[in-house]
Amino acid sequence: MLKKVIYVGLVGLLMLSSINLVAAKGYKDLSAVQPTQDASKVEVREFFWYGCPHCYKLEPYMDKWQKNLPENVDFIRQPAVFNAQWGHHAKAYFTAEYLGVVDKVHADFFHAIQVKDKALATEADLAEFFVAHGVSKGDFTAAFNSFNVDSQMRKAKAMGPKYGITGVPAVIVNGKYLVSARTAGSNEKMITVINQLIAQESTIK
């Protein structure tokens, strides 16, 4: 019995030590390093969901940050797909990307869901939203049901497990490190940690 108590105590101490180490660093090492799209650049991949209030609160920080990126940084927004509702919103993002209107609709899509409390959960709802942002219904429908968008959706469904993502927002730096408000301490500190990791990875290349 004493041995069991000692063992349990040691396990608890190791877990606490691991948690404290993550907090001290501000990030978590991925269990397996993932390949990046361009090995010559430092990749920053943001996993998000439009229906996530924490992602919405992080967005102003990420928006400001991504407007002043170093030339060697490749920033990728990555819609997370954990269920059908998330998938529908992810498909809306990939449709916007295919149509070249992400900058025009991204912030408003967040606002429509988080502030205006719109579900935007059907193709008809999404078509109405895109039309209101200057996209013809025909162009939206063609893009939404295109092979390109379908291919992006298949990849997105595999991304969460691939990177060990269990919640959002989560930012992966160079396929090696996971940064979140939990690991960094706040949204503002997330940006600080991301920049520190970019600087670190830039010296390696």
Backbone as numpy.savetxt, mean C-alpha at the origin, in Angstrom:
# Nx Ny Nz CAx CAy CAz Cx Cy Cz
6.89 -28.81 35.72 6.06 -27.61 35.72 6.93 -26.35 35.72
8.00 -26.40 36.53 8.91 -25.25 36.61 9.59 -25.00 35.27
9.98 -26.10 34.60 10.62 -25.98 33.29 9.67 -25.32 32.29
8.40 -25.72 32.37 7.39 -25.16 31.45 7.22 -23.67 31.69
7.19 -23.27 32.97 7.04 -21.85 33.31 8.23 -21.05 32.81
9.44 -21.63 32.98 10.66 -20.95 32.51 10.64 -20.82 31.00
10.22 -21.90 30.31 10.16 -21.89 28.84 9.19 -20.82 28.34
8.00 -20.80 28.93 6.98 -19.81 28.54 7.51 -18.41 28.79
8.20 -18.23 29.92 8.75 -16.92 30.23 9.80 -16.48 29.24
10.65 -17.41 28.81 11.68 -17.09 27.82 11.06 -16.74 26.47
10.04 -17.48 26.08 9.33 -17.19 24.82 8.74 -15.79 24.87
8.14 -15.45 26.01 7.55 -14.12 26.17 8.60 -13.03 26.08
9.76 -13.27 26.69 10.84 -12.28 26.64 11.37 -12.11 25.22
11.48 -13.22 24.48 11.96 -13.15 23.10 10.98 -12.38 22.23
9.67 -12.62 22.44 8.64 -11.90 21.67 8.68 -10.42 21.99
8.82 -10.09 23.27 8.89 -8.69 23.69 10.13 -8.02 23.12
11.24 -8.76 23.12 12.49 -8.23 22.57 12.34 -7.93 21.09
11.67 -8.83 20.37 11.44 -8.66 18.93 10.57 -7.44 18.66
9.52 -7.27 19.47 8.63 -6.11 19.32 9.39 -4.81 19.59
10.21 -4.83 20.65 10.98 -3.63 20.99 11.99 -3.28 19.91
12.59 -4.31 19.28 13.55 -4.07 18.21 12.88 -3.43 17.02
11.69 -3.92 16.64 10.94 -3.33 15.52 10.61 -1.88 15.82
10.17 -1.61 17.04 9.81 -0.24 17.44 11.03 0.67 17.39
12.19 0.14 17.80 13.41 0.95 17.81 13.85 1.30 16.39
13.70 0.33 15.47 14.10 0.55 14.08 13.06 1.37 13.32
11.80 1.16 13.66 10.73 1.84 12.94 10.22 1.05 11.75
10.75 -0.16 11.55 10.32 -0.99 10.43 10.50 -2.45 10.80
9.94 -3.31 9.96 10.04 -4.75 10.16 10.69 -5.37 8.93
11.65 -6.25 9.15 12.29 -6.96 8.03 11.32 -8.00 7.47
11.20 -8.06 6.14 10.37 -9.09 5.53 11.04 -10.45 5.73
10.25 -11.49 5.86 10.80 -12.82 6.07 11.57 -13.30 4.84
11.18 -12.79 3.66 11.88 -13.13 2.42 11.96 -11.88 1.54
13.15 -11.56 1.07 13.33 -10.39 0.21 12.62 -10.63 -1.12
11.86 -9.63 -1.58 11.10 -9.73 -2.82 11.77 -8.94 -3.94
11.71 -9.44 -5.18 12.31 -8.71 -6.31 11.56 -7.41 -6.57
12.27 -6.41 -7.07 11.66 -5.12 -7.41 11.52 -5.00 -8.92
10.73 -4.04 -9.37 10.50 -3.88 -10.81 11.74 -3.39 -11.54
12.52 -2.53 -10.88 13.72 -1.97 -11.49 14.85 -2.03 -10.47
15.78 -2.93 -10.68 16.87 -3.16 -9.72 17.80 -1.96 -9.58
17.74 -1.03 -10.55 18.62 0.14 -10.49 18.05 1.24 -9.59
16.81 1.04 -9.12 16.16 2.06 -8.29 15.72 1.47 -6.95
15.46 2.36 -6.01 14.92 1.96 -4.71 13.40 1.99 -4.84
12.77 0.84 -4.69 11.32 0.74 -4.86 10.59 0.98 -3.54
9.58 1.83 -3.59 8.71 2.07 -2.44 7.29 1.72 -2.88
6.74 0.68 -2.28 5.42 0.16 -2.69 4.43 0.35 -1.54
3.40 1.16 -1.77 2.40 1.45 -0.74 1.15 0.58 -0.92
0.89 -0.29 0.03 -0.34 -1.08 0.03 -1.44 -0.27 0.72
-2.60 -0.17 0.05 -3.69 0.63 0.61 -5.03 0.08 0.17
-6.07 0.58 0.82 -7.46 0.31 0.43 -8.24 1.60 0.61
-9.02 1.97 -0.39 -9.80 3.21 -0.33 -10.79 3.22 0.84
-11.22 2.06 1.28 -12.17 2.01 2.39 -11.52 2.06 3.77
-10.20 2.18 3.81 -9.46 2.18 5.08 -9.26 3.61 5.58
-9.82 3.96 6.75 -9.66 5.32 7.28 -8.20 5.66 7.61
-7.43 4.66 7.99 -6.01 4.90 8.29 -5.24 5.23 7.01
-5.60 4.59 5.91 -4.98 4.89 4.62 -5.33 6.32 4.20
-6.57 6.70 4.47 -7.03 8.05 4.13 -6.24 9.10 4.91
-5.98 8.82 6.18 -5.22 9.76 7.02 -3.75 9.83 6.60
-3.23 8.72 6.08 -1.84 8.70 5.62 -1.67 9.40 4.29
-2.72 9.43 3.47 -2.63 9.92 2.09 -2.01 11.31 1.97
-2.38 12.31 2.79 -1.76 13.64 2.64 -0.25 13.60 2.83
0.23 12.75 3.74 1.67 12.61 3.96 2.35 11.97 2.75
1.73 10.91 2.21 2.29 10.23 1.05 2.23 11.10 -0.19
1.16 11.88 -0.32 1.00 12.75 -1.48 2.10 13.83 -1.49
2.33 14.43 -0.35 3.37 15.46 -0.24 4.75 14.84 -0.47
4.96 13.66 0.10 6.25 12.99 -0.01 6.57 12.61 -1.46
5.59 12.05 -2.17 5.86 11.54 -3.52 6.04 12.64 -4.57
5.71 13.88 -4.21 5.91 14.99 -5.14 7.36 15.45 -5.20
8.17 14.99 -4.26 9.58 15.41 -4.22 10.52 14.21 -4.13
10.25 13.20 -4.93 11.04 11.99 -4.88 12.40 12.16 -5.55
13.44 11.57 -4.96 14.74 11.52 -5.65 14.59 10.74 -6.94
15.46 10.97 -7.90 15.35 10.32 -9.20 15.53 8.80 -9.12
16.20 8.35 -8.08 16.47 6.91 -7.98 15.38 6.14 -7.23
14.25 6.79 -6.96 13.16 6.13 -6.24 12.00 5.83 -7.18
11.52 4.61 -7.12 10.38 4.17 -7.92 9.20 3.96 -6.97
8.21 4.87 -7.01 7.05 4.79 -6.12 5.90 4.08 -6.81
5.35 3.08 -6.14 4.25 2.28 -6.70 3.10 2.22 -5.71
1.93 2.67 -6.12 0.74 2.46 -5.29 0.23 1.05 -5.56
-0.04 0.32 -4.51 -0.46 -1.07 -4.64 -1.77 -1.32 -3.90
-2.90 -1.32 -4.62 -4.17 -1.64 -3.95 -4.12 -3.06 -3.37
-4.50 -3.18 -2.11 -4.54 -4.50 -1.48 -5.88 -5.14 -1.78
-5.88 -6.46 -1.93 -7.12 -7.19 -2.24 -7.27 -8.34 -1.26
-8.15 -8.16 -0.26 -8.39 -9.20 0.73 -9.79 -9.79 0.62
-10.68 -9.10 -0.09 -12.03 -9.64 -0.30 -12.64 -8.95 -1.52
-13.89 -9.28 -1.83 -14.54 -8.77 -3.04 -14.66 -7.25 -3.04
-14.99 -6.65 -1.89 -15.14 -5.20 -1.82 -13.80 -4.50 -2.07
-12.76 -5.00 -1.45 -11.43 -4.45 -1.68 -11.05 -4.61 -3.15
-11.43 -5.76 -3.70 -11.11 -6.03 -5.09 -11.78 -5.06 -6.04
-13.02 -4.67 -5.72 -13.74 -3.74 -6.59 -13.05 -2.37 -6.59
-12.62 -1.94 -5.42 -11.92 -0.66 -5.33 -10.54 -0.73 -5.99
-9.88 -1.87 -5.86 -8.59 -2.06 -6.51 -8.76 -1.99 -8.03
-9.84 -2.58 -8.52 -10.11 -2.57 -9.96 -10.37 -1.15 -10.45
-10.99 -0.34 -9.60 -11.21 1.07 -9.95 -9.87 1.78 -10.10
-8.93 1.48 -9.19 -7.60 2.11 -9.27 -6.89 1.69 -10.56
-6.89 0.41 -10.86 -6.20 -0.07 -12.06 -6.87 0.46 -13.33
-8.18 0.68 -13.27 -8.88 1.29 -14.40 -8.41 2.72 -14.59
-8.29 3.45 -13.49 -7.79 4.83 -13.56 -6.37 4.86 -14.08
-5.57 3.91 -13.66 -4.18 3.83 -14.11 -4.12 3.56 -15.61
-4.96 2.63 -16.07 -5.01 2.28 -17.49 -5.44 3.48 -18.34
-6.36 4.27 -17.80 -6.88 5.43 -18.53 -5.98 6.67 -18.35
-4.99 6.58 -17.49 -4.08 7.70 -17.27 -4.70 8.84 -16.47
-5.64 8.51 -15.56 -6.32 9.57 -14.80 -6.17 9.40 -13.29
-5.15 8.66 -12.86 -4.95 8.44 -11.42 -4.84 9.76 -10.66
-4.04 10.68 -11.18 -3.86 11.97 -10.50 -5.16 12.75 -10.40
-6.05 12.51 -11.33 -7.33 13.23 -11.36 -8.36 12.64 -10.41
-8.31 11.33 -10.19 -9.38 10.68 -9.42 -8.97 10.11 -8.06
-7.68 9.89 -7.84 -7.23 9.17 -6.64 -7.71 9.82 -5.34
-7.40 11.09 -5.15 -7.78 11.79 -3.92 -9.30 11.89 -3.78
-9.98 12.13 -4.91 -11.45 12.25 -4.87 -12.13 10.92 -4.55
-11.51 9.84 -4.98 -12.07 8.52 -4.70 -12.01 8.25 -3.19
-10.88 8.56 -2.60 -10.75 8.47 -1.14 -11.81 9.33 -0.46
-11.95 10.57 -0.92 -12.86 11.53 -0.31 -14.31 11.05 -0.43
-14.66 10.50 -1.58 -16.03 10.04 -1.81 -16.41 8.93 -0.83
-15.46 8.05 -0.55 -15.74 6.92 0.35 -15.64 7.32 1.82
-14.57 8.04 2.15 -14.29 8.33 3.56 -15.08 9.52 4.12
-15.39 10.49 3.27 -16.08 11.70 3.73 -17.55 11.71 3.32
-17.80 11.40 2.05 -19.16 11.42 1.54 -19.91 10.11 1.81
-19.19 9.12 2.33 -19.78 7.85 2.73 -20.44 7.12 1.55
-19.82 7.20 0.38 -20.32 6.49 -0.78 -19.66 5.12 -0.86
-20.42 4.11 -1.20 -19.87 2.75 -1.25 -19.03 2.53 -2.49
-19.47 3.10 -3.62 -18.80 2.88 -4.91 -18.49 1.39 -5.08
-19.52 0.58 -4.88 -19.34 -0.87 -4.82 -19.83 -1.62 -6.06
-20.35 -0.90 -7.04 -20.82 -1.57 -8.25 -20.18 -0.92 -9.46
-20.21 -1.62 -10.57 -19.66 -1.06 -11.81 -20.42 0.19 -12.21
-21.72 0.20 -11.98 -22.53 1.37 -12.32 -22.11 2.58 -11.47
-21.88 2.36 -10.17 -21.42 3.44 -9.30 -20.08 4.00 -9.77
-19.19 3.10 -10.13 -17.86 3.50 -10.56 -17.91 4.24 -11.90
-18.78 3.77 -12.78 -18.93 4.44 -14.08 -19.40 5.88 -13.87
-20.35 6.06 -12.97 -20.86 7.40 -12.68 -19.75 8.28 -12.11
-18.93 7.72 -11.24 -17.82 8.47 -10.64 -16.82 8.89 -11.72
-16.44 7.97 -12.58 -15.46 8.28 -13.63 -16.00 9.28 -14.63
-17.27 9.14 -14.99 -17.88 10.09 -15.91 -17.86 11.50 -15.33
-18.10 11.61 -14.03 -18.08 12.90 -13.34 -16.67 13.51 -13.35
-15.68 12.68 -13.63 -14.30 13.16 -13.68 -13.76 13.21 -15.11
-14.68 13.31 -16.06 -14.29 13.58 -17.43 -14.00 12.37 -18.30
-14.27 11.17 -17.81 -14.05 9.95 -18.59 -15.38 9.53 -19.21
-15.38 9.23 -20.50 -16.62 8.79 -21.12 -17.01 7.41 -20.60
-18.30 7.15 -20.56 -18.77 5.87 -20.03 -18.23 4.71 -20.86
-18.14 4.92 -22.19 -17.62 3.88 -23.07 -16.16 3.56 -22.76
-15.35 4.62 -22.53 -13.93 4.41 -22.21 -13.78 3.72 -20.86
-14.62 4.12 -19.90 -14.55 3.48 -18.59 -14.88 2.00 -18.70
-15.99 1.67 -19.36 -16.43 0.28 -19.47 -15.39 -0.58 -20.16
-14.81 -0.03 -21.24 -13.80 -0.79 -21.98 -12.57 -1.05 -21.11
-12.14 -0.04 -20.37 -10.96 -0.19 -19.51 -11.25 -1.12 -18.34
-12.39 -0.93 -17.70 -12.77 -1.69 -16.51 -12.81 -3.19 -16.82
-13.22 -3.52 -18.03 -13.35 -4.93 -18.42 -12.24 -5.40 -19.35
-11.14 -4.65 -19.37 -10.04 -4.98 -20.27 -9.15 -6.10 -19.73
-8.41 -6.71 -20.64 -7.45 -7.75 -20.26 -6.36 -7.17 -19.36
-5.94 -5.93 -19.65 -4.89 -5.29 -18.87 -5.29 -5.15 -17.40
-6.48 -4.65 -17.16 -6.96 -4.46 -15.79 -7.17 -5.80 -15.11
-7.69 -6.77 -15.85 -7.89 -8.11 -15.29 -6.56 -8.73 -14.89
-5.53 -8.50 -15.69 -4.19 -9.01 -15.39 -3.63 -8.36 -14.13
-3.83 -7.05 -14.00 -3.37 -6.33 -12.81 -4.08 -6.84 -11.56
-5.35 -7.18 -11.70 -6.12 -7.69 -10.56 -5.59 -9.05 -10.12
-5.26 -9.91 -11.06 -4.72 -11.23 -10.71 -3.41 -11.09 -9.94
-2.58 -10.15 -10.38 -1.30 -9.91 -9.70 -1.54 -9.34 -8.30
-2.50 -8.42 -8.19 -2.77 -7.76 -6.91 -3.23 -8.75 -5.85
-4.02 -9.73 -6.25 -4.53 -10.73 -5.31 -3.40 -11.55 -4.70
-2.31 -11.67 -5.43 -1.18 -12.46 -4.94 -0.18 -11.62 -4.15
-0.30 -10.31 -4.25 0.68 -9.42 -3.65 0.67 -9.44 -2.12
-0.51 -9.45 -1.51 -0.60 -9.43 -0.05 0.17 -10.59 0.57
-0.16 -11.84 0.20 0.56 -13.00 0.74 2.06 -12.96 0.40
2.38 -12.49 -0.80 3.77 -12.44 -1.24 4.63 -11.59 -0.31
4.08 -10.46 0.13 4.82 -9.55 1.00 4.49 -9.73 2.49
3.63 -10.68 2.78 3.26 -10.90 4.18 2.40 -9.80 4.75
1.61 -9.14 3.89 0.76 -8.04 4.33 -0.49 -8.59 5.02
-0.74 -8.12 6.24 -1.94 -8.53 6.97 -2.87 -7.36 7.24
-2.43 -6.15 6.94 -3.25 -4.96 7.15 -2.68 -3.78 6.39
-3.47 -2.74 6.25 -3.05 -1.53 5.55 -3.35 -0.30 6.41
-2.62 0.79 6.16 -1.58 0.98 5.16 -0.27 0.31 5.58
0.46 -0.14 4.56 1.78 -0.73 4.78 2.65 -0.34 3.60
3.86 0.07 3.89 4.78 0.50 2.84 5.99 -0.43 2.83
6.29 -0.99 1.66 7.43 -1.88 1.51 8.55 -1.11 0.82
9.71 -1.10 1.44 10.86 -0.39 0.86 11.85 -1.41 0.28
12.03 -1.31 -1.02 13.00 -2.11 -1.78 12.85 -3.62 -1.60
11.60 -4.06 -1.38 11.34 -5.48 -1.26 11.91 -6.11 -0.01
12.35 -5.28 0.96 13.04 -5.80 2.15 12.38 -5.43 3.47
11.80 -4.23 3.53 11.35 -3.70 4.81 9.89 -3.26 4.76
9.16 -3.53 5.84 7.77 -3.10 5.96 7.68 -1.97 6.98
7.10 -0.86 6.54 6.92 0.30 7.41 5.43 0.58 7.57
4.98 0.75 8.80 3.59 1.09 9.08 3.56 2.08 10.22
2.37 2.61 10.51 2.24 3.52 11.64 2.57 2.79 12.94
2.28 1.50 12.97 2.56 0.71 14.17 4.07 0.55 14.39
4.82 0.25 13.32 6.27 0.07 13.48 6.99 1.40 13.68
6.50 2.44 13.01 7.18 3.74 13.07 6.71 4.61 14.22
5.44 4.45 14.61 4.90 5.24 15.71 3.85 6.24 15.32
3.87 6.69 14.05 2.88 7.65 13.56 3.02 7.76 12.05
2.05 8.41 11.41 2.12 8.62 9.97 3.32 9.50 9.60
3.54 10.53 10.38 4.66 11.44 10.12 6.00 10.70 10.24
6.11 9.86 11.27 7.35 9.12 11.48 7.53 8.05 10.40
6.43 7.58 9.81 6.55 6.64 8.70 7.36 7.24 7.57
7.09 8.49 7.25 7.81 9.17 6.17 9.29 9.28 6.52
9.58 9.59 7.78 10.98 9.69 8.23 11.70 8.36 8.06
11.05 7.27 8.48 11.65 5.94 8.37 11.83 5.54 6.91
10.82 5.82 6.09 10.91 5.51 4.65 12.10 6.22 4.03
12.26 7.50 4.35 13.39 8.27 3.80 14.73 7.73 4.29
14.79 7.31 5.54 16.02 6.74 6.08 16.39 5.45 5.35
15.37 4.62 5.08 15.61 3.36 4.37 16.01 3.61 2.91
15.43 4.63 2.30 15.80 4.99 0.93 17.26 5.39 0.89
17.68 6.21 1.85 19.07 6.65 1.92 20.00 5.45 2.12
19.58 4.55 3.00 20.38 3.34 3.27 20.51 2.48 2.03
19.40 2.24 1.33 19.40 1.40 0.15 20.10 2.06 -1.03
20.10 3.38 -1.06 20.76 4.12 -2.15 22.28 3.94 -2.09
22.81 3.79 -0.89 24.27 3.61 -0.76 24.70 2.22 -1.15
23.75 1.28 -1.16 24.07 -0.10 -1.52 24.16 -0.27 -3.03
23.33 0.48 -3.77 23.27 0.32 -5.23 24.50 0.89 -5.92
